[in-house]
């Protein structure tokens, strides 16, 4: 199985900050990576697919990059609505696996 | 409106069974692969199972293989998860989710999610 490791696990930031979350795969997954945002008590929401493609309706302050085994999610200017937990997911092969999550907290 | 609505969750004793349903609306259900993903209380997301649009391809996580069965009824726009021999570690919110692609047998990100249904396995 492909293991997905996110860092950091928790991130404290202020409104307006540039935030970067890293996701590493235990083997190459090409660009078959997605990023999701989840708020407490809610379902995950797709932000980025194929490593860098922005899902329709997602603000442009979100961006994704990377290929192979190392990927990043960047929020260019953190907004109050962005405080949430973020997960990466590989869909290169079954079983599809998620990272453990990164909680973005208010500083 | 594109929507997925899960139902069927509840409290069940260890060793018991439960059948989850997911009703789809607002899109051509029969064209998309569908998935179940679960989240234990306070934990991360875990993929459970996937089924292709015509049910030709079915996959399970090792943790549920042999106990859970995914199925779909395209005429009823519905996805199901039959869960047998339930264990305490199956306690979670179960989400159904749609794969982005309409190409059968191709993996993709999950673009539409239901609100989830809670399954609690406890004596």
Interface residues (C-beta under 8 A of the other chain):
Chain A: X32 X34 X36 X38 X42 X43 X44 X45 X46 X49 X50 X55 X87 X89 X91 X92 X93 X94 X95 X96 X97 X98 X99 X100 X101
Chain B: X35 X37 X44 X45 X46 X47 X50 X59 X61 X62 X95 X100 X107 X108 X109 X110 X111 X113 X114 X115 X116
